[in-house]
Amino acid sequence: MTASERVLQWIEAYIEKKRLGVGDSLPGEYDIMEQTGMGRSSVREALTALKVLGIIQSRRKGGIRIIRDPVMLELRHYFADQYDDTARYKDVLEFRATMDWGLGPLAMVRIKDSTIQSLRQLLREVEEQAVDAEDITRAEIEFHRILTAGCGNRLAGVFVHLYEPIFHARSPGITDGFSRFPDYVELWSAKHRSLLDALESRDWTRFSKALKNHTLGYMPWPEDCL
């Protein structure tokens, strides 16, 4: 954990302990330095991160004031490259699956044949060139980036970039299946090809079934929906 991350962690705990909200003030730079034992540059880096998230506003005479719900601080943990507990990792996977499912109707209506062909080319490259787990991770990121962009919703595209670390992250106690790499490549390709075949058919029933199968490992489905 970097020094600035420790400062952020301290600020988060301070806000929670004091039950601060919009309109409340945070300690000044020097107070935070004294409380955390961190240098000025680390404190400023942490405060800059909070400004970027739109959580605080600092003025020379007005001090540091919270201007947005501090719950935004939670996003830091979900867009990390490593998850410190399995519950958070599970939350992220469920969110990703919910995004995939929610974009289904937009994909059916807006995806162009050229986009589907680009995705098929990506699958061929994986089958012919993938040599390690990182190749699959890159392909997974690219697949979802292209597919989401084809849905034509800009905000969804932004979120794909935001939660890209999900594809790289590993959580304690969770195995990724890469130990049997050749088998995993075949499974990955078959699962994604099935999704593309269903999408190309423009048959919603078929596509929804493929989409459920695609997200089955990430979120629970009621028995009567399977």
Phi, psi and omega in degrees: 000130181285167180297319180293326178293324177294323177295316178300319179298319179295316180298317179299315179294323180296315180298318181292317181296318182273355181054049182279154179214193181302130180099341180279161182255151173257161175299157178285174182306311184293324177295318179294320177300317181293320183288325184264339183077014181262159180285168183298319182296321180292319178296316180295323178297319179294317180293325177296321178298321179291326177293319179298322177285353180076019184275323183234164173223132180240136178230150184305317182255346183264356180073199182254120185237140177282123183242358179215149183311123181299350178303338178301336178299332180301330182300329180304320183288327183277344178251024178279164179267001176209133182259134185273356174206154184292332181296318180293320178299318179297318177303315183294317179296320178295320179296316178300315180296322178296320177298313180302313182293317182296332180276354183309307180300322179294322178297316181299323185273323192251339183297132179267157179301325181296325178291318178299320179293325177296321179290323177295323178296322177298319178297318180298319180296322178297313182297326185268333191237343184297129181236346179207177184298326181295326177297318179293319179299315179297319180295320179298316178298314182294320179302310182289329177295313181294315181298316181293318178300323180292342178284346174076017178250113186298318182296321178298321178296322178296317181295326178300319178291323181296317183261022175304324178303338179304321185289336180268333189292150173231137182252145179305133176085000181245126178265153186254356176081003183284350183297330176254069193302309182303318178295323182293320178300315180297317179295316180299313181297315181298318181294318181284328177293320177301320179295317180291320178301316180293321179294319181293332180289342183059026178259109186298320180298314179294317182293318180296324177294317179294323180291321176298318179296324181293326184259001187301325181280353185253336178211151182285139175247138175300147184304322183283359177259351185271000000 
